[in-house]
Amino acid sequence: MSGAESKDGGGAMQDLRVILVGSGLARAVTAQRLRRDARTRVVKAQNSHEALGELGLPPANEAGVRTVIVLSKGAIEPETVGGFVRSVRRVDSGARIVAMTENGVSWLNGATKLLDGTIEVADLGAETLRGLFSADRPRLAAQDDPGASTLGVSDDVMAGRDRACEGAGGGDPATGPLTAGTTEQALLQADTGVVRALLTGGDVQAACLRRLHASLGPDIRWIGPDAAEGEHDEHKAAVVHRGRAFGFLASRSTDPATLSACAAWMAQWLALREQHVQLRRAAFTDPLTGAWNRRYFDRFLPAAIEDARRHRHDLTLLLFDIDDFKHFNDHYGHSAGDEVLVETVRLMKTTVRPCDRVCRIGGDEFAVVFYEPEGPRDPGSKHPTSIYSIAERFQEKVRRHQFPKLGAEAAGSLAISGGMATFPWDGADAEALIEHADRLLGESKRMGKNAIRFGPAGSGPVID
């Protein structure tokens, strides 16, 4: 496949997210080559399950970013490609899926026709991948999986389940009976409800059980790892993945072979859930302080503003930093500076309300979004004056706090400067609020620091 036009309809170069699935030298070389392109972000996944998790993290509909999943040799079994493609389409219908080839040889055999194409390892670069989204390049639709009937889940059944899901408001109804001959791969193809639960923060364990109840009957049940043993006439199968024991499946009517296959299937989804939670935490939190990071802030603030606009609620943004932070780093060392950052976040978290968001958006730069989605608990509470007292308490805590690594000089020597902006008066969108708050933060610095300003032009009370 040759490189294709790399610009979108509007003429701007596309941002790419490339999920490289599998392992080996070819994947490593490809990752290194792709990272040379400033507009391409490379994510690695060991298998198809991890790839599905990565597809939803960050959100697949991130504006302006196109996603390509690249399968390296051995990344997936040929007979499971159809189910994987269907799952990808349901998570992100715009994503492209291609497989690497070496010397024109495909390791997926006939399953390659289910993908959007194959690319030689030597030709696999950012421009080639952008060409997959060219307007004049026909999109390859996922065709019927030739192995579906042998795996026990037909395309007709899958389509019927999708229609039922739409009518049931997101449930996961039956996809056909499971028997002792039903393989783990067949279960992996019947995963719409589980994928939905995973990507929306729902209960993955419950989604798996709904799927099993629909196919095996209502008597199959979950037993926790520390619970008492099941009934003496029940079959039991351990739900274990790579030594991690989640619990057991138990049933009187399901034969042991089928129950064991279902337990292995469910174990993979529960393991993926744990990994997904860890990845999301890593993607959206600052590892030093535990605050939300800039990526989270950039997503949360616009969403919160839209929610506030829809429900006619107030929202206030506070931007602040630590005065003379570089002095503490240079004089006491970076470990002392880290302690200051960690303690500052802890003090803010003990001051704000549970619904507010504390974010670290730079070195010593922080943002706090004050927003109550359900409306103010105190009917007399009004922004920005109601936030004034919160900011004042926080500033006083910082001023009085004893930082052990700073010794006796700490108390009274640390101070913060900030600026506040309130929706809708100071700005109608995230960009306007940030600009207003940042301008007031700058004024606080110029006017002697140790102050937080708010109001149309910083005319409100100054906390100092």
C-alpha positions, 0 to 999 in steps of 0.5 A: 500500500502506498502513502496517500493524501495525509490531509483531511477535507479541511486541509489540516494534517490529521492527528493519529492515535495508533494502537500497535497490537502484539509483540516482537521486533516488527512492532518495536521498529514500527513504533519507533518510526511512527513516533518520529511524526509529531502528530502521531501518538503510539499506544502498545497493547499485548493482545486484542483485549488490551486493544479494546481497552485502549480504544476507549482510553482516552475517549474514542470520539476525541475531536480531530483524532483518528485511530488506527489499530495495527495487528502485528504477527501473532497478535490475534488468532485468525478465527477470532478476527471477525468478533474483534472487528465487530467489537471495534466497530461498536466502540469506535465506528471510525477506527481503521484496522490493518495487519502487518505483512512481511514480504507480501505474506499475510499471517491471517490468511483469509481473515484479512478480508475482514480488515481495512487492509494490510501494510508491509512492515517497511511501508508502515508510516504515519503518512500511509496510515493517514491514507486510510482515511482518504476521502477517495479510498473506499472503506472496507466493511467487515464482512461475514465471519466465515468461522462464525457458524463453527464457533456457535454464534452466527451473524444473524444471532449477533444482529438480532441481539443488537436489535434487542439491545436497542429496544431494551435500553442497553441490556445484553439479551441472549445470543444463542444457547451455549453448550459444552462445544461452545468455545471461549472464542465464541464467547469473546465475540458475544461481548457487546454488553460487556464492552459497553459496561467497560467503556462507560464505567458500568459493572463488568461483572454484572454484564458478564453474568447477564450474558451467561444468564441469558444463555445458560439459564438463571441458576448460574451464580457468582461466588466471591473468592472469600465466600463460603463454599457453594451447595454440594450439588453445584458445579463450580469453576474458578474465575482466574486469570494469570494467578489472580483469583476473582471468584467462582461460577456455580451452577446445578444445570450447566455441565463442568466443561461449559462452566469452565469455558465461561469462567475463563471468558469471564476472568479475561473480562474482569482482568481487563476491567482492572487494567482499564481502571489502572490505565484510566487512572494513569492517563488522568491523574498526576502520579506525584500529587494524586490530583487530576492532570492536564488531560483530565482538566482539558476534558472535564472543564468544557463538559462541566460548562456545558452541563452548567449551561444546560441546567443553569448552574454556576461554575467557578474556575480557580487558577493558582500557583505557589509563590516563589516555588523555584526558590524552594526547589533551589534552596531545599532541593527537589524532594522538598519541592515535591513535598510542597506540591503533594501537601498543597494538593492535600490541603486543597482536597481537604478544603473543597467539596467532594464534587469539586475537581483539583487538577495539577496542570503544570509544574506548580500550576493548579486549577480547581473547578468548583461545580455542583452538578445537582445544584447548590446544597445551600440555597443561599450559595452564589458564585463567586462569593461562595467560593471566596470563603473556600479559597480563603480557608485554603490560602490560610491553611497553606500559610500556616502549614508546617512542611517538615523538609522546609524546617522552621522557616516553612510556617508563614513563608509559603503563599499562593497567588490566583485568579478566579473566573465564573461562568457565565459572567466571566466567560461562556466557554472553557477558553474564555474562563481560563483566559480570564482567570489567568489574567487575574492570576497575573495581576495577583503576581504583579501586585505583590503576590499572596493574593487571589483576585476575582470579578470582571476585572479583578475588582472583587475582594482580594484574598491576601 
